[in-house]
Amino acid sequence: MTLDMLPPRRRAEIVTVDWAALESAEAKRLQALGLDCGARVAIAHRGVFAGRDPIALAVGRMTVAIRRVHARAMTVREL
């Protein structure tokens, strides 16, 4: 399943990331934030507007806001 489909507050591990689907600068930013294969994440909450953007993502003790299109590029498995 892709990260954008993960139910809120469920823990998951990033299995693959489709870096080709992202712009180079966006991919580097996500990697710098620790969003790469093996990272354990959970969706803290989603935006309230129609597109449900942005997604607040818990990565360790840090909370990161990412766009839905970025989450769609990441495949996760629930823990």
C-alpha positions, 0 to 999 in steps of 0.5 A: 500500500502507498503511504497516502492510504495508511490509516491515521496513527498506524505504524508502518515501514517504508519499503520502497520509494519511487524517486523517479516520480518526484522532482530532484529537489523534493527527493533530496529534501525527503531523504534529508528528513529521513524519509527513505527505505527502512524509515518507520512512520505514522500519519499523525493527521491529514489536512482538512481541505478537499485534497486532504493535503498536507499529511502530518507524518510522525518520523521518530520524534519528529513531525514532518508535513508532506504533500499527498503526491510525495506520500503516493510515491512511497510504498509501506508495510504496516507493522 
